Amino acid sequence: VLRDDFRQPPGDVVVAAGEPAVLECVPPRGHPEPSVSWKKNGVRLSDKDEHLTIRGGKLMVASTRRSDAGVYVCVATNVVGERDSEPAELVVF
């Protein structure tokens, strides 16, 4: 089972360059419990990226750069399939 509705979709975030940014996502209820990954401008983000931390649905950027700005989507995945959240924009000024 994988419901359509995200319990908490990510919201837009505005930060100054060098500041930390956190995008939060609580995936839809599912069985088995879905895992969360993220896409930026349509491209899946790697959790191998030292610059980013993905933990329990949160995407954390310790020190934002201008290049981090973009449109982020939270992706919930389990054996049934995947669901994309509504997009959230990260603005870095």
VENMOHU-V360577 format. One record per run of one state. SS is the DSSP state (helix for helix, strand for strand, loop for the rest). FROM is the first residue (numbers start at 1). LEN is the number of residues. If there is no record, write none. Layout:
ss->SS from->FROM len->LEN
ss->SS from->FROM len->LEN
This chain:
ss->loop from->1 len->1
ss->strand from->2 len->1
ss->loop from->3 len->5
ss->strand from->8 len->1
ss->loop from->9 len->4
ss->strand from->13 len->3
ss->loop from->16 len->5
ss->strand from->21 len->3
ss->loop from->24 len->2
ss->strand from->26 len->1
ss->loop from->27 len->3
ss->strand from->30 len->1
ss->loop from->31 len->4
ss->strand from->35 len->6
ss->loop from->41 len->2
ss->strand from->43 len->2
ss->loop from->45 len->7
ss->strand from->52 len->4
ss->loop from->56 len->2
ss->strand from->58 len->4
ss->loop from->62 len->4
ss->helix from->66 len->3
ss->loop from->69 len->1
ss->strand from->70 len->9
ss->loop from->79 len->2
ss->strand from->81 len->4
ss->loop from->85 len->3
ss->strand from->88 len->5
ss->loop from->93 len->1
